[in-house]
């Protein structure tokens, strides 16, 4: 009840989801890094960023299963292209997508050391 009261949005409030991943890797002896960022803003207290990033992917997956686009049975981790590609494609239509760019190599954990 405490969290529910403090997390409930007021009528004119909106939420926002921000996620950033830094991937450092080496290929052919050259160190590289990719920055992958996601920013999703909620529309109002009902159509929230949390709903877009949590509920919407599950709903899309359920529809893809019912429509026969995802055929793998059982509970699945989203690591199979059959599962994640159609979901990510449709999420993009709702404005939920990562923006990726190559950046200077800072290491795997640039803020430590």
PANU-52536 format. One line per field, with one value per residue: residue in three letters; z negated, x, y of N, C-alpha, C in turn. Coordinates in Angstrom, 2 decimals. Last residue first. Example, Ala and Ser with C-alpha at 12.3 -4.5 7.8 and 13.67 -1.06 7.14 Angstrom:
REM residues 2
residuo	Ser, Ala
n_z	-7.08, -7.80
n_x	12.85, 13.19
n_y	-2.25, -5.69
ca_z	-7.14, -7.80
ca_x	13.67, 12.30
ca_y	-1.06, -4.50
c_z	-7.87, -7.80
c_x	12.90, 13.20
c_y	0.03, -3.30
//
This chain:
REM residues 113
residuo	Unk, Unk, Unk, Unk, Unk, Unk, Unk, Unk, Unk, Unk, Unk, Unk, Unk, Unk, Unk, Unk, Unk, Unk, Unk, Unk, Unk, Unk, Unk, Unk, Unk, Unk, Unk, Unk, Unk, Unk, Unk, Unk, Unk, Unk, Unk, Unk, Unk, Unk, Unk, Unk, Unk, Unk, Unk, Unk, Unk, Unk, Unk, Unk, Unk, Unk, Unk, Unk, Unk, Unk, Unk, Unk, Unk, Unk, Unk, Unk, Unk, Unk, Unk, Unk, Unk, Unk, Unk, Unk, Unk, Unk, Unk, Unk, Unk, Unk, Unk, Unk, Unk, Unk, Unk, Unk, Unk, Unk, Unk, Unk, Unk, Unk, Unk, Unk, Unk, Unk, Unk, Unk, Unk, Unk, Unk, Unk, Unk, Unk, Unk, Unk, Unk, Unk, Unk, Unk, Unk, Unk, Unk, Unk, Unk, Unk, Unk, Unk, Unk
n_z	11.73, 13.55, 15.77, 17.85, 18.32, 20.69, 22.48, 24.24, 27.55, 28.77, 30.27, 32.40, 31.24, 31.26, 29.60, 29.22, 28.92, 29.12, 30.79, 31.88, 33.76, 32.11, 31.48, 33.87, 33.69, 31.28, 32.08, 34.16, 32.68, 30.45, 31.51, 33.48, 32.20, 28.72, 26.35, 24.29, 23.12, 22.93, 22.12, 25.00, 28.45, 31.19, 32.96, 33.75, 35.51, 34.79, 33.43, 30.81, 30.82, 31.20, 28.85, 26.95, 27.76, 27.19, 24.39, 23.72, 24.60, 22.90, 20.21, 20.42, 21.88, 21.60, 18.83, 18.37, 19.61, 19.66, 19.80, 17.35, 16.95, 20.18, 21.73, 20.92, 22.95, 23.13, 24.41, 24.64, 26.27, 26.45, 27.78, 28.32, 29.13, 29.71, 30.55, 32.83, 33.40, 34.54, 31.97, 28.73, 26.92, 24.74, 24.54, 22.38, 22.26, 20.58, 20.25, 18.77, 18.83, 17.12, 16.55, 15.64, 14.15, 13.87, 11.80, 10.34, 10.11, 7.43, 5.69, 3.14, 3.06, 3.53, 1.33, -0.71, 0.00
n_x	37.72, 34.70, 33.37, 33.58, 33.79, 34.98, 36.22, 35.79, 36.02, 33.60, 30.72, 27.99, 24.64, 21.15, 18.23, 15.48, 11.98, 8.82, 6.87, 5.27, 6.88, 8.61, 7.09, 7.33, 10.05, 10.15, 8.55, 9.95, 12.46, 12.07, 11.29, 13.07, 15.50, 15.61, 15.48, 13.46, 12.57, 9.31, 7.17, 5.81, 6.96, 7.30, 5.99, 4.75, 2.64, 0.08, -1.55, -0.86, 1.76, 1.20, -0.25, 1.81, 3.59, 2.03, 1.87, 4.56, 5.06, 3.12, 4.08, 6.65, 6.63, 4.08, 3.86, 5.84, 4.76, 1.12, -1.77, -2.64, -1.49, 0.14, 2.28, 5.76, 8.59, 11.60, 14.69, 17.61, 20.73, 23.87, 26.99, 29.73, 33.17, 36.23, 39.54, 40.82, 41.30, 38.88, 37.21, 35.97, 33.74, 31.33, 28.35, 26.20, 22.83, 20.24, 16.97, 14.19, 10.81, 8.53, 5.16, 3.32, 0.50, -2.08, -3.12, -0.38, 0.44, 1.59, 3.64, 2.61, 0.63, 2.18, 3.90, 1.98, 0.83
n_y	2.89, 3.04, 3.87, 2.00, -1.01, -1.72, 1.17, 3.12, 3.97, 6.26, 4.67, 4.16, 3.91, 3.30, 3.56, 1.33, 2.05, 2.74, 3.71, 1.86, 0.73, -0.67, -2.90, -4.36, -5.12, -6.53, -8.73, -9.95, -10.55, -12.33, -14.93, -15.59, -15.19, -15.67, -14.45, -14.02, -17.25, -18.69, -21.29, -23.09, -23.41, -21.29, -19.65, -16.66, -16.48, -17.22, -15.57, -16.19, -15.13, -12.44, -11.88, -12.22, -10.18, -7.93, -8.19, -7.89, -5.24, -3.82, -3.98, -2.62, -0.27, 0.83, 1.01, 2.94, 5.13, 4.94, 5.91, 7.07, 9.53, 9.97, 9.09, 8.58, 8.13, 6.49, 5.96, 4.11, 3.42, 2.16, 2.46, 0.36, 0.24, -1.60, -2.40, -4.73, -7.39, -8.24, -6.68, -6.33, -4.12, -2.79, -1.24, 0.25, 1.26, 2.88, 4.08, 5.50, 6.31, 8.37, 9.62, 12.56, 14.26, 15.13, 13.41, 11.52, 8.09, 6.22, 5.73, 6.02, 4.01, 1.72, 1.71, 1.23, -1.20
ca_z	11.90, 12.46, 14.58, 17.92, 17.17, 20.33, 21.67, 22.87, 26.61, 28.45, 29.49, 32.07, 31.95, 31.07, 30.56, 28.81, 29.62, 28.14, 30.30, 30.72, 34.24, 32.78, 30.44, 33.53, 34.87, 31.41, 30.96, 34.42, 33.86, 30.24, 30.45, 33.74, 33.20, 30.02, 26.97, 25.57, 22.93, 23.65, 21.69, 23.62, 27.32, 30.15, 32.86, 32.82, 35.92, 35.35, 34.89, 31.29, 30.58, 32.19, 30.15, 26.89, 27.81, 28.57, 25.20, 23.39, 25.19, 24.35, 20.63, 19.72, 21.87, 22.95, 19.56, 17.77, 20.19, 19.06, 20.87, 17.80, 15.84, 19.04, 22.25, 20.80, 22.10, 23.43, 23.62, 24.77, 25.36, 26.81, 26.77, 28.78, 28.13, 30.13, 29.50, 32.62, 32.66, 35.37, 33.19, 29.58, 27.51, 25.23, 24.90, 23.06, 22.20, 21.41, 20.14, 19.40, 18.68, 18.18, 16.18, 16.62, 14.12, 14.90, 13.09, 10.26, 10.77, 8.22, 7.12, 3.55, 2.83, 4.42, 2.68, -0.77, 0.00
ca_x	39.17, 35.46, 33.27, 34.35, 33.21, 33.72, 36.35, 36.10, 36.16, 35.01, 31.38, 29.36, 25.70, 22.51, 19.06, 16.81, 13.13, 9.69, 7.90, 4.73, 5.70, 9.11, 7.33, 6.05, 9.54, 10.88, 8.14, 8.63, 12.41, 12.32, 10.55, 11.65, 15.06, 15.44, 16.81, 13.46, 13.36, 10.55, 7.69, 6.25, 6.05, 8.05, 5.55, 5.71, 3.93, 0.96, -1.57, -2.21, 1.55, 2.03, -0.91, 0.61, 4.01, 2.44, 0.66, 3.88, 5.78, 2.98, 2.84, 6.46, 7.86, 4.63, 2.96, 5.97, 5.97, 2.42, -0.90, -3.13, -1.45, -0.64, 1.38, 4.35, 7.80, 10.18, 13.94, 16.15, 19.90, 22.49, 26.10, 28.41, 32.13, 35.11, 38.55, 40.42, 42.32, 40.09, 37.05, 37.16, 34.13, 32.69, 28.93, 27.48, 23.79, 21.43, 17.87, 15.47, 11.77, 9.53, 6.38, 3.72, 1.86, -1.26, -3.79, -1.48, 0.60, 0.42, 3.91, 3.68, 0.28, 1.07, 4.43, 2.86, 0.00
ca_y	2.90, 2.42, 4.72, 3.23, -0.33, -2.35, -0.03, 3.54, 2.86, 5.96, 5.72, 3.79, 4.63, 2.81, 4.27, 1.78, 1.48, 2.08, 4.64, 2.57, 1.45, 0.53, -1.89, -3.72, -4.42, -5.26, -7.88, -9.36, -9.69, -10.89, -14.25, -15.81, -14.21, -16.30, -14.51, -13.31, -16.04, -18.46, -19.99, -22.88, -23.65, -21.99, -21.04, -17.26, -15.92, -18.24, -15.42, -16.51, -16.56, -13.13, -11.80, -13.05, -11.59, -8.20, -8.23, -9.14, -6.38, -3.88, -4.63, -3.89, -1.06, 0.64, 0.11, 1.61, 4.55, 5.23, 5.41, 5.76, 8.59, 10.48, 10.13, 8.26, 9.03, 6.37, 6.93, 4.06, 4.23, 1.85, 3.04, 0.80, 0.37, -0.76, -2.24, -3.34, -6.65, -8.13, -7.45, -6.31, -5.40, -2.75, -2.53, 0.45, 0.16, 3.02, 2.94, 5.79, 5.22, 8.24, 8.91, 11.56, 13.73, 15.79, 13.58, 12.49, 9.38, 6.59, 5.57, 6.93, 5.42, 2.06, 1.94, 2.41, 0.00
c_z	12.23, 12.77, 13.39, 16.66, 17.01, 19.18, 21.30, 21.96, 25.25, 27.41, 29.29, 31.35, 31.49, 31.86, 30.26, 29.95, 29.09, 28.90, 29.25, 30.11, 33.12, 33.31, 31.06, 32.44, 34.55, 32.59, 31.04, 33.30, 34.14, 31.49, 30.46, 32.72, 33.50, 31.00, 28.32, 26.22, 24.28, 23.17, 22.31, 23.34, 25.97, 28.93, 31.74, 32.55, 35.01, 35.82, 35.58, 32.80, 31.12, 32.03, 31.23, 28.23, 27.81, 28.72, 26.66, 24.23, 24.92, 24.98, 22.13, 20.26, 21.16, 22.94, 20.95, 18.49, 19.63, 19.85, 20.50, 18.85, 16.23, 17.95, 21.13, 21.31, 22.10, 22.44, 24.07, 23.86, 25.68, 25.79, 27.26, 27.58, 28.78, 29.00, 29.95, 31.55, 32.38, 34.71, 34.09, 30.78, 28.37, 25.78, 25.44, 23.29, 22.94, 21.16, 21.07, 19.17, 19.43, 17.82, 17.38, 16.11, 15.22, 14.94, 14.18, 11.68, 10.55, 8.80, 8.01, 5.04, 3.36, 4.28, 3.64, 0.63, 0.00
c_x	39.68, 36.95, 34.04, 34.33, 33.92, 33.03, 34.99, 36.34, 36.60, 35.06, 32.84, 30.01, 27.05, 23.49, 20.49, 17.46, 14.42, 10.82, 8.82, 5.76, 5.05, 7.96, 7.81, 6.21, 8.24, 10.37, 8.83, 8.15, 11.01, 12.18, 10.80, 10.79, 13.58, 14.91, 16.77, 14.85, 13.42, 11.26, 9.08, 6.73, 6.67, 7.14, 6.24, 5.21, 5.06, 2.31, -0.64, -2.31, 0.18, 1.90, -0.12, -0.13, 2.79, 2.84, 0.98, 2.62, 5.11, 3.79, 2.72, 5.23, 7.73, 5.83, 3.51, 5.08, 6.17, 3.57, 0.54, -2.22, -1.97, -0.63, 0.57, 3.50, 6.35, 9.43, 12.48, 15.56, 18.42, 21.58, 24.68, 27.65, 30.85, 34.09, 37.49, 39.32, 41.99, 41.16, 38.25, 36.92, 35.38, 33.06, 30.33, 28.08, 25.05, 22.35, 19.06, 16.38, 13.04, 10.47, 7.32, 4.97, 2.07, 0.18, -2.89, -1.99, -0.63, 0.61, 2.73, 3.98, 1.35, 0.69, 3.32, 3.39, 0.87
c_y	4.19, 2.55, 4.17, 4.09, 1.01, -1.65, -0.57, 2.35, 3.40, 4.86, 5.33, 4.97, 4.11, 3.65, 3.85, 2.55, 2.10, 1.40, 4.05, 3.52, 2.26, 1.38, -0.57, -2.66, -3.68, -4.44, -6.53, -8.43, -9.12, -10.02, -12.75, -15.06, -14.35, -15.24, -15.20, -13.28, -15.33, -17.19, -19.82, -21.48, -23.30, -22.17, -21.82, -18.67, -16.38, -17.73, -16.42, -16.46, -16.98, -14.65, -12.56, -13.05, -12.51, -9.66, -8.55, -9.29, -7.73, -5.02, -4.82, -4.62, -2.41, -0.31, -0.19, 0.60, 3.14, 4.60, 5.77, 5.13, 7.20, 9.40, 10.78, 9.41, 8.57, 7.25, 6.81, 5.12, 4.10, 2.52, 2.81, 1.34, 0.88, -0.70, -1.23, -3.26, -5.20, -7.26, -7.18, -7.21, -5.21, -4.11, -2.31, -0.92, 0.58, 1.83, 3.17, 4.59, 5.62, 7.10, 8.83, 10.85, 12.69, 15.28, 14.15, 12.73, 10.26, 7.98, 5.94, 6.83, 6.36, 3.53, 2.36, 2.73, 1.26
//
